[in-house]
Amino acid sequence: MRIVLLSGGSGKRLWPLSNAARSKQFLKVLKDENGKMESMVQRVWRQLGKYNLDDKAIVATNGSQVEMLHNQLGQRTPVVVEPERKDTFPAIALAAVYLYSVEGCSVDEVVGVLPVDPFVEDHFFETVKKLEWGLNESDADLALLGVKPTYPSEKYGYIVPNNRTESDFVKVSQFCEKPKESLAKKLIHQQALWNCGVFGFKLGYIIELLKRKNIPVEYNALLKYYGKLPSNSFDYEVVEKASNIIALPYDGYWKDLGTWNTLTDEMDTRVIGNGVISQDVSGSCIVNELDIPIILMGVENVVVAASPDGLLVTDKKCSHKIKQYVSHFQDRPRYEEYSWGWSRVLDYKQKKNGTENLTEKVHLNAGSMIQGQFSTNQEIWTVTEGEGILVSKGGFSDIGPGSSITISAGKDYTLKAVHDMEFVVIQNGKRLMENRRKNDEEVLYLEKPSYSHYV
């Protein structure tokens, strides 16, 4: 059995920490078994490992998330990269075609597809493994995983069975998307299940479906054809049109940590970062990525979240509305993670004549390197922490705390960190914010990042 993890989306419901490059699954706000901070994707990957599924998993993602995935899960984590952002059907199709035409998986291979960020108990993945058994036992086209509801939620879709037996799976009659509470109660009485977006199918089922739609089933051909694929969900394009579907019930904890309200409920600490909450306050949280302190007094059940991209103060019960207020923000993220480290904008100004001033703090992990791409602007570096080796046409230079370096426009260089390094970069020029990241759309499957310049 192979596993496909779906990682995409902009995650704007968790602004200002999440953005187009750093979606919610990358936020390190949870704690692992040893009390170390971890992200949702790191938690899921760790849980997959407990059931020996991590070495059979690939991640379907977009170009803007590749470096962050590798940074958090390791450079050897296999990824399938969409040529452009689309919905779940194109992403799953691309992953399936990769398994079929590149890895040479059998058409009888069972593929389990799940989101990269479910907050679940470990035994959730026991049920995921049973998808293979369910498909073989029932000869169904698709197998879904459904969560036994704990209350009549209006936020989730429901899988409605046509009958209830003592078997470990049920036949699916229909789906109901986000019903009103009154209808949700009736569905629960019919023993309906929450749809948690987990699918299982034999690889040949999807390959034959793509062939009937005249969609290429060879990986490189599909990459070129990708823009023509319908930007539809897998539910709409495949699940709702299938006639023979089963569902495996999961009776355990499951939660979508998609808003600040639900996310902070699962945090083991009330304050992350530099902050203090007065003792008379209950139900409030601070998540602060800035160096300045945040003090919270006399305000209950609120979330204060701060990052280089902005500051949010919201009542918990209103936090789900944030997307409508930030959807128009188009600026590049001011904090971004890469395979080699991270960079954070400290100051940015745009002058009337069109030129810009940009000051960044850059962290380079020990053993990693960045290479100059003939920047059109002069850069001034000041090393604040760590040691490294700078290679340029003039030779090798050892640099450390206090070193000040001028990188002339058009100069080629390579910097390798001996120990973790941090340095401040000052630039003057044009389109500095726009060009902070390289063009991730050119990253292909399993291509090792080139460590190109952080701008």
Buried (B, 14 or more C-beta within 10 A) or exposed (E): BBBBBBBBBBBBBBBBBBBBBBBBBBBBBBBEEEEEBBBBBBBBBBBBEEBEBBEBBBBBBBBBBBBBBBBBBEEEBBBBBBBEBBBBBBBBBBBBBBBBBBEEBEEEBBBBBBBBBBBBEEBBBEBBBBBBBBBEBBEBBBBBBBBBBEEBBEEBBBBBBEEEEEEEBBBBEEBBEEBEEEBBEEBBEBBBBBBBBBBBBBBBBBBEBBEEEEBBBEBEEBBEBBEEBEEBBBBEBBBEEBEEBBBBBBEBEBBBBBBBBBBBBBBEEBBBBBBEBEEEBEEBBBBBBBEEEBEBEEBEBBBBBBBBBBEBEBBBEEBBEBBEEBEEBEEBBBBBBBBBBBBBBBEBEEEEEEEBBBBBBBBBBBEBBBBBBEBEBBBBBBBBEBBBBBBBEEEEBEBBEEBEBEBEEEBEBBBBBBEBBBBBBBBBBEEBBEBBBBEBBEBBBBEEBEBBBBB
